[in-house]
Amino acid sequence: MNNYSNNTIKNKQMKGRDYHTSITVDATAHEAFNCINSVTKWWTENLEGSSQKLNDEFTVRFGDVHYSKQKLVEVVPGKKVVWLVTDSKLNFIKDKQEWTNTKISFEISNHDTKTKINFSHLGLIPEIECFDACSNAWSEYIQGSLLKLINTGKGQPTPKESKTKTGSKK
């Protein structure tokens, strides 16, 4: 596959059509920021690496179905976190690397006594195969698990898988 042309197409199609959702929470922007960076407490416990500061890298796995590697490319405490997906393998679709070179963005802002989080997966657009399944999953993780983590202190991440398999599934 020619990554350059595929990424060029994605970049041209992204404006205003990327997956987006937002939540409003009963927490400070700083508390929301810290919860977002605690990926194992709201997305998945199947994480290797670090998700705390600029240039940190981490991988997540959902069985043999989803692998992705993220790099924190923008970190503004209490305001914004952006992950660049540097590698991916989505085994339930034809183009298994659909997430590669997409960005996952969390923008945090204060609204009266509450905090709003605008979540976007830049490059997750209706034309790609995983849009329906991936946008539905993001909705559950952001509007369900992350919201609960911030408001109650307990999210609903995908539980840790037992390490009975050998070797990397990459």
N, C-alpha and C positions, 0 to 999 in steps of 0.2 A: 504494500500500500504506500502511496506517496503521501506522507504526513503533511508536507507543505501545502499541497492543493486541498487536502481535506480540512486542514486548519484554516486556510484562507476562506473556504466556503463557510465554515462555522462562524468565523469572525464577521463576515458580511451579513449573515442571517440573524445574528444575536440581538440586535437593537430592539428592546421592548418586547421580545418574545421569549426570553429566557424564563425558566421556572422561577416563580417568586411567591413567597408567602411572608406574612408578618405576624408577630405576636406582641401583646402588651402585657408586661409583668409588674408585679408588686415588689420591685427591688431597685436598687441603685444601678446606674450604668456600670459601675465598677463590679458589682456583684454579678450582673448579667454577663459581663466580659469574662469573669473568672469561671462561670459555669460553662460558657461556650467552649473555653479552652480545656475543660475537664471532659474530653470527648468520651472517655470510658464510662462516664456517669450518665450519658444520655443517648449516645449513638450505638456504640458496641464496645464490649469488654475485650473483643478480639483485636487488640491494637498492639503494635510494636513500634517503639520509637518515642518521640516526645512531641507534644502539641502546645507548648507554652510560650515560645518566643520566636522572634524573626529568624528565618532560615531553619527552624526545626523541621524535621521530616518524620512522618509516621505512616505506617501501613495499617489498613483494616482489611479483615476477611469476614465473609459471611459464607462459611462452608466452602464448597467448590463452586459456588454461584457467583461470588463477587470478590475481587481483590482490587484495591486501589492504594496508590502511594500519593500522599499529599505533602506539600512543602508550604510552610507559612511564608508568604511573600509580602504581606502587609499586616503590620500589627500596630495599632494605635490604642493604647490602654483606655478602656472605658468608651471607645468610639467605634473601632472597626477591627475585623480580623478577615484576612483573605487567604484561602488555600489555593495553590495551583496543583492540579492533579497531574503528576509527572509520569504516572504509569497506571494502567488499569487493565483488568481482564474480567469482562462481564460474560460469563459462560452461557447466559440465557438468550443472547442475541447474536446476530450474524457478525456485525462489526464489534468484536470483543473489546476494542480499545476506544469506544465512543466517548468515554470520560476523559481520556488522555488529552492534556492541554486545555481542559475546561477549568473554570475557577469557581470556587464556592465562597460566597461572601456573606458576612454578617455585619450589618451596619446598625449601630446602637445610638439611640437619641433619647433625651429626656422629654417627657410630656406631662406637665403638671407634677403630680406626685408619683407618676408611673414611668416606666421605661419601655420604649418600643424597640423591637429588633426586627429589622428588615433582612430577610434571608433571600439570597438569589443563588441559583446554580447557573452561572454564565456559560452558555453553550448547550445547556439542556433545553432544547427547543422542540416544538411539536413535530418537526420533520424527522427527528431521529427515532430509531426503533425503541429505545428504552424509555422514551418520554413518559408514557402512561405509567408503567411500573415504577420507574424511578421517582416521578413526581408524587405518586401516591405514597411511596415509602418516605420521601422527605416530609410530606405533610404530616404523617404519623410521628416521625421523629421530632419535628420542630413544634408542631401544634400540640403534640401529646407529651413526649418524653422531656424535651428541653424546657417546655413551659412548666411541667410538674417539677423538674429539678430546681428551677429558679424560684418558683412560688412555694414549694414545700420542702425542698432539700433532698428529694428523692425522685430520680428519673426512672425511665424504663428502657435501659439499653438492651441490645441483644446480648444474651448471656455468654460467658466464656465457654468456648468449646473445649472438650477434652483433647489432649494431645496424643491421640492414638495413631494418627497418621504420621508417616515419615516423609521427610523431604519437603521442599517448597512446592506450592501449588501454582507458582507464578507462570 
